[in-house]
Structures are given as structure tokens and as C-alpha cells.
Amino acid sequence: MRQFISKSANETIQLGKKLIDNLPKSYHVILLNGDLSSGKTTFTKGIGKALGITSVINSPTFTILKTYQGTKTLNHLDLYRMDGIGLDFDLEDYILDEDAISVIEWPSQVEELIPQKHVLVELKWLNETDREIKISTSDGNSDWIKKI
């Protein structure tokens, strides 16, 4: 696990970009945990930037899922308003797509669909600009995180 303090939205975006720049190919699911306004979608913008996505990335709170095309597909899921809907909405196909990066906000809504190997990013609101961001992996492999 590695902890960061982001002092701005731009730093949060850069951290998301650095995560993807160093992400081993064996990881394709990134879970984002944090309260409302903690920076989950801002972090996802950095992921999109690293994947060469030029379209605007915004929260799919009301649409559940947005898919973006870049050097690799980005599946961005925001499950804040959902409760156990993963199987009903066929989200499994998006979450388990190993040819894409799947970013899941509020992942507790689909725990049964999350692959055993994933990255966990925990974001905490500190003040208007600052965020505490912790990055860890489900399998304890954190050597690559040191490069971020």
C-alpha cells in the first residue's frame, strides 16, 4: 500500500495517469472507494488521459456505465445509486473484460463480480483541494506501486 496527499484536482489526475502508466498487464479492474466529492471521477480522468482518451470523462452516476475508447477501452462504472444490480444489468461483461480497464466507483454494490486480482484506490476528502489517496492491490503485490 502506498499513500499520497494530492493538493489539487490536477495532482489527482496525474496520480491516476501514473497508476495506469505503471499498471501491470495482469490487473484490469480498479476499485475506487471514497465519500461523495472525494475525487473518484477526477482520478478516473487521469486514467483516461493515460489511455489516450480525448473525450470528456464525467461521472456515470445516472447512466451507471460509460465506455470510452483510447489505446485501451475504459469502462467507467458508478454504482452509487444501485443496490445489487450487477447481474441484472449485465455489468459482469464489462467488469470481467480483460481487454479493457474497468474502473468501479462504489464497488460494494457488485462484490460478487469483482475479480480476485484488482487494484483498490481509497480517496478521502481532507479539504476543498486536498485528498488523501491510498493505493493497494488485492494480492499484496505492491512493488509496481512504488514507481508511481
Backbone hydrogen bonds, N-H to C=O, Kabsch-Sander energy under -0.5 kcal/mol:
donor,donor_aa,acceptor,acceptor_aa,energy
2,R,135,I,-2.3
4,F,133,I,-2.8
6,S,4,F,-0.5
6,S,131,R,-3.0
12,T,8,S,-1.8
13,I,9,A,-2.5
14,Q,10,N,-2.6
15,L,11,E,-2.0
16,G,12,T,-1.9
17,K,13,I,-2.2
18,K,14,Q,-2.6
19,L,15,L,-2.1
20,I,16,G,-1.7
21,D,17,K,-2.5
22,N,18,K,-1.3
22,N,19,L,-0.6
23,L,19,L,-0.8
23,L,20,I,-0.6
27,Y,24,P,-1.9
30,I,102,S,-3.0
31,L,119,V,-3.3
32,L,104,I,-3.0
33,N,31,L,-0.6
33,N,121,V,-2.8
38,S,35,D,-1.5
43,F,39,G,-2.6
44,T,40,K,-1.9
45,K,41,T,-1.7
46,G,42,T,-1.1
46,G,43,F,-0.5
47,I,43,F,-1.4
48,G,44,T,-2.6
49,K,45,K,-2.2
50,A,46,G,-2.1
51,L,47,I,-1.4
52,G,49,K,-1.5
53,I,48,G,-2.7
58,N,56,V,-0.6
64,I,60,P,-2.4
65,L,63,T,-2.0
66,K,76,H,-2.1
68,Y,74,L,-2.5
71,T,51,L,-3.5
72,K,51,L,-0.5
73,T,99,D,-0.6
74,L,68,Y,-2.7
75,N,73,T,-0.5
75,N,101,I,-2.8
76,H,66,K,-3.1
76,H,74,L,-0.7
77,L,75,N,-0.6
77,L,103,V,-3.1
78,D,64,I,-2.2
79,L,77,L,-0.5
79,L,105,E,-2.2
82,M,79,L,-1.4
86,G,109,Q,-0.5
89,F,85,I,-2.1
90,D,87,L,-1.0
91,L,86,G,-2.3
92,E,86,G,-0.6
93,D,90,D,-0.8
94,Y,90,D,-0.5
94,Y,91,L,-0.6
95,I,91,L,-2.7
96,L,92,E,-2.6
97,D,94,Y,-0.7
98,E,96,L,-0.9
100,A,97,D,-1.5
101,I,73,T,-2.8
102,S,28,H,-3.2
102,S,100,A,-0.6
103,V,75,N,-2.9
103,V,101,I,-0.6
104,I,30,I,-2.7
104,I,102,S,-0.5
105,E,77,L,-3.4
105,E,103,V,-0.6
106,W,32,L,-1.5
109,Q,106,W,-1.5
110,V,107,P,-2.0
111,E,108,S,-0.8
113,L,110,V,-2.6
114,I,110,V,-0.7
114,I,111,E,-0.9
118,H,116,Q,-0.7
119,V,29,V,-2.5
120,L,136,S,-3.0
121,V,31,L,-3.1
122,E,120,L,-0.5
122,E,134,K,-2.8
123,L,33,N,-3.2
123,L,121,V,-0.5
124,K,132,E,-2.5
126,L,130,D,-2.4
127,N,130,D,-1.5
131,R,6,S,-2.3
132,E,124,K,-2.5
133,I,4,F,-2.8
133,I,131,R,-0.5
134,K,122,E,-2.6
135,I,2,R,-2.8
136,S,120,L,-2.5
138,S,118,H,-2.5
140,G,137,T,-0.8
142,S,140,G,-1.2
146,K,142,S,-1.0
146,K,143,D,-0.7
147,K,144,W,-1.3
148,I,145,I,-1.6
